[in-house]
Amino acid sequence: MNRSDTAERRAPASEDEPEAAALLSGEDAAGTGTRIDSDARKLLLRLGVSFFLFGLINNVLYVIILSAALDLVPPSTPKGIIAFCNIFPALVAKLGWPYLLKGRIRYARRLVGCTAISVSGMIVVALFDSLYMRLLGICLASFSSGLGELTFLQLSTRYHPPSVAGRSVGYFASGTGGAGLVGAFLWWELRNLGVRVGVGLSSILPFVIPLAYFLVLPRPERFIGRAFPVPEEDDLDSAAMTTSYAPLPRGEDEEDVPITEPEATVKAPIALSMEDKWRLAKPMLTRYMLPLFCVYLFEYTINQGISPTLVYPVPTPDTHWFMSLLIHSIRDYYPLWQLVYQSTVFLSRSSISLGIPPLPGRLLSMPAIVQGVILSTLAYESAVGIFGDANEGWSFAVVFLLIAIEGICGGLAYVNVFYRINQEKHDTPGVDPERAKQEREFKIGSIGLADSTGILMASLLAVPTEIELCRAQVARGKVFCKSL
């Protein structure tokens, strides 16, 4: 904590600070429109920039590795092995850290460790030509990405009131959505330099995370004493989270991260037991984990197993002028579907940060239901053809629209599930504040297991799905999938 932070904590809040802070969220405390506090605006800007960078950089290497799959392994090696090595270690991290480790999180140490592991993994990929060494490097980068994602989501629970914590989740989700577009673009530009130089240059990116954490991210106590407007349904949470601030006693080995909890004294180390964690996780299985698992299972089965088979004749300007601007060979269809998907994921994951109201809790399962309908429709289109092979223009338009909706549903499911968990009321009268803090961190960190499991299951289903759909196309005389 620097001196300016300490001075700001000790200085009494001016009378118009709560009103000014309220204005930053697009409202004012009195509803009449008054002067905006420039310092509070800067705090929220720094918070948003930091969490956006966390999401962007943490996920961008995952996208770069998938984009570079064809260049990283020999032609005879199944590309699915890249997808497996790029997701399974992340699943191990999301399972191991929240569920098996106990005690307080040392955020600075963990983020420095994630950076070191990520950089090491990309350097291994760049320096070695051996398939096994490159797969090892990919596994290291994947593990770091999985651990980083749950860490940043847990870090968001340190910020109070709930409107500030929700803002941090929204910008983090927006950054993860932007990683798809940025990662694909970066590799498109770097691939001409070769794997060794291109991946080697990518290894510089993880250093942005500790720089943003130590130099840009405002500490949680700088938001204490400021009133931020929250949705009416979250008023009770806000009241519970805006009580007086008093730091908990810290040992010499603990990092200087302020604890924004009600006044209390910790007399002994506190750690959640496995029974405690199961008690917290059980109610989330059907409310949060199952919808997120289904969304990712359907989404990645579409992307990896169905989208590669959604190919049509190359359009001509005379018959389909718009399609001809986008498609110049049958190999252009799959990259186009991925571009549509990544673009809509970015927009929908940015919904909270753009000020769009979150989905009601009762509708969190809706994206998964829509994804299931889209998967069935696209599978039918690939195998049978909704409009027949003579009407590829209509087929192109329907597939374009459905993949756009697929991306919107996927992004909405991600950002709204984590936003809702972040906004849940956890404080119970009489519960130790350190224990309440660890419960909040565990709950939001434990959910990541659902999306990674869905992606892993989809990678196992995608290969036979693609093979069977291609066979169905060949059986009706459509052989484009065989020439890819």
Residue, then its C-alpha position, 0 to 999 in steps of 0.5 A: m500500500n503506498r502513502s497516497d492510499t493510506a492518506e486517502r483512507r485516513a482522510p474524512a470523506s467529503e460530504d459530496e463523495p457518496e453523491a459523486a460516486a453514485l453519479l459514476s454509475g450513471e445515476d446520482a444520489a439525489g436524482t438531480g444530477t450534480r458534480i462528478d468526483s474526478d478521483a472516484r471516476k479515476l478509481l472506477l476507470r483503473l478498476g475496469v482497465s485492470f480487470f479487462l487486462f486480466g481477462l484479456i491477457n489471461n485468455v489470449l495465450y489459450v487462443i493463440i495456441l489454438s490458432a497456431a495448432l496447425d503450425l505447432v504439430p506435424p501434419s500426421t498428429p491429430k489436432g485434437i491433442i492440442a485442444f486436450c492439452n490446452i484445457f485439461p491442465a486448466l481443469v486440474a487447476k480449477l479443481g485443485w486450488p479451490y477444493l483442495l487448498k485451504g486458508r487465505i489466498r496470497y494474490a500477489r504470490r499466486l499471480v507472480g507464479c501464474t506469470a512465471i509458469s505461463v512465460s515458461g510454457m510459451i518459451v518451451v513451445a518456442l525453443f523446442d521442436s519436439l512434439y512432447m516438449r511443445l505439448l508440455g509447454i502448452c500444458l504449462a500455459s493452460f494450467s496457468s490460464g486456469l489458475g489465473e481465471l479463478t484467481f481473478l474471479q476470487l479477487s473480485t470478491r474483495y471489492h465492496p460494495p456489490s456494485v463495484a465488485g460486479r463491475s470488476v466481474g463485468y470487465f474481466a468477462s469482457g476481457t476474456g471475450g476480447a481475447g478470442l479476437v485479439g489472440a486470433f489477430l495476433w497469431w495471424e500477424l505473428r505466424n509469418l515470423g515462424v513458430r519460434v519467433g511468433v510464440g517467443l514474442s507471445s511469451i512477453l504478454p503475461f508480464v502485463i498481469p503483474l504490472a497491472y496488478f501492482l501499478v494500475l489496480p486500486r486497492p479495495e480499501r480505496f472504495i470504502g466510505r463511497a456510496f455506489p448505487v446498486p439494483e434494488e434487488d441487491d440493496l440488502d447485499s449492499a447494506a451488509m457489505t458497507t459496514s465499517y472497515a477495520p483490518l484484520p491482524r496479519g502475520e509477517d508473511e502475509e501480503d499487504v492486501p486490505i480486508t474490507e470486512p466488518e470489525a473483528t479480530v482473528k485469533a487463529p488461522i481460519a480455513l474451510s474444511m471439505e465439509d464446509k466446501w461441499r455445503l457451499a458447493k451443493p446449492m450451486l450444482t443445479r443453479y449455476m454449474l449445470p447451466l454453465f456446463c451445458v452451455y459449454l458442452f453444446e457450444y464447443t461441440i458446435n464449434q469443434g464438431i459441427s462447424p467444420t462440416l458447415v461448408y457450401p459451394v463457393p459463391t459467385p458475385d452473380t448469384h450471391w454477391f454478399m457471400s462472395l465478398l466473404i467466401h473465396s474457397i471452401r476453406d473460408y467457411y470455418p474461419l468465418w463461423q469462428l469470427v462470427y462466434q468470437s465477435t458475438v461472444f465478446l459483445s455478450r460478455s461485455s454486456i455488464s460492463l456496457g451497462i446492460p442489466p444482468l439476466p434475472g436469476r431464474l433465467l440463467s438456464m435459458p442460454a443452455i436451452v437455446q444452445g441445445v436447440i441451436l446444436s440440434t438445428l445445426a446438426y440437422e442442417s449439416a446432415v440433411g440440409i434444411f433448405g436442400d443443397a440447391n439453396e445455399g444462400w438461405s442455408f448460409a444466412v440461417v447458419f450465420l444467424l444461429i452461430a451469432i446467437e450461439g456466441i451471444c448465449g455463450g457469453l451471456a451465460y458466462v458473465n451472468v453466472f459469475y456476476r450473480i455469484n459475485q452479488e450473492k449475500h454471504d454475510t451472516p450475523g455472528v460469522d467471522p469476517e475472515r470466514a465469510k471472505q473465504e466462503r465468497e472466494f471459494k464459491i466464485g472460484s469453484i464454478g470454473l470447474a463446470d465450464s472446463t469440464g464442459i469444454l473437455m467433454a465437448s472435445l471428446l464428442a466433437v471428433p465422432t460428431e464431425i466424422e458422422l456428419c461428414r459421412a451423412q453429407v457424402a451419402r447424399g452426394k455432398v463431398f466438400c467436407k472430404s476436401l478440407 
